[in-house]
């Protein structure tokens, strides 16, 4: 019986491999594939142009037509996708290809709706891509490729260089301090004192600060193996994260005012921020004063800060493309397009207009990116974003946790818990000072041991509640 099962398994694997090698497409009867994504603005324009180029060249030759459809923002796309996957009344049919983050792809994969596209790629082809990007796309223990990387982003520091230069001219501040979180706190305090009480720094996507920071400090918070997640929360690590965000925030050295920190730089309320490479396109070119007048600013891109005494580490983010399980012809056709889109020249073309980073090892060479950027006339901040991003991908450890059940909800707790504690403490500070308490004493009460321990207990309880639902 065991021998029979072994032979059957071997024949099954052979048939899958053979079908991948023998799929036939015909330009006389093209495979028409719908593709859902969440790109908008310049990103959508560039993506659509590349799809059109594919359809008129390789697609026409082989018999493949890609029909891209923007579904709005990433949350809109996710909602429509899950409605389609669950066959909700009135929902559209599942697309043939869709953009998805790992948590969404994990949920759809558990429903048996995701194709393993590694069957349509050689080992040599798979080895051309960044290892961490490919690892993220292997969602289950079988190791098949379920999420194809087409464009990624990471985080970096962006600075209003005009304001920074004025600050340096008066104080001699060292820009190298911005290489560490402790240095960012030190610089922010100095700027607060120099400017008469203005915040220097803020950040978007706060969960990345917690997850990457915890990992850097030796603890992977969401450790996933064989689809099982182990939650690791280290009190000392969390205290270091607290001291390098909540303390400077309550003191007024850090700030958050608008929806995004780039909004705060635009209004002159912040000088520097940490944000994603793809979001860096929205970094302002001018600052608007309180009276409505504006002045132009220069910008500066720097690598993401790290904690002192740790190895460089940055988040790996950005949705990949998932192919819906269907026929060998459609799955193969989808893979042909995705491989074409991620060819070095094509992928860099998308990167240079979107702020996303290319996914092949060859395309992430800073010299290659610089050369192609100059050829295409890309200069200024966008050039610096892509160039700095490539430096990060080649010198930092890139990390994203593997997908797990309730992963989205758990990340939401990480994203909001410490931020809300910091905001609440800042409100309380104003009330305590108004009531007559010395500012330093009030800050110690709101950020010291008791405050931290109370927050940590709530954070742990909230996390357990989400994970046990």
Buried (B, 14 or more C-beta within 10 A) or exposed (E): EEEEEEEEEEEEEEEEEEBBEEBEBEEEEBBEBBBBBBBEEEBBEBBBEBBEBBBEEBBEEBBBBBBBEBBEEBEEBBBBBBBBBEEEEEBBEBBBBBBBBBBBBBBBBBEEBBBBBBBBBEEEEBEBBBEBBBBBBBBBEEEBBBBBBBBBBBBBBBBBBBBBBBBEEEEEBEBEBBBBBBBBBBBBBBBBEBBEEBBBBBBBBBBBBBBBBBBBBEBEBBBBEEBEBEEBBBEEBBBBBBBBBBBBBBBBBBBBEBEBBBBBBBBBBBBBBBBBBBBBBBBBEEBEEEEEEBEEBBBBBBBBBBBEEBEBBBBBBBBBBBBBBBEBBBBBBBBBBBBBBBBBEBBBBBBBBBBBBBBBBEBBBBEBBBEBBEEEEBEEBBBBBBBBBBBBBEEBEBBBBBBBBBBBBBBBBBBBBBBEBBBBBBEBBEEBBEEEBEEEEBBBBBBEEEBBEEBBEEBBEBBEEBBEE
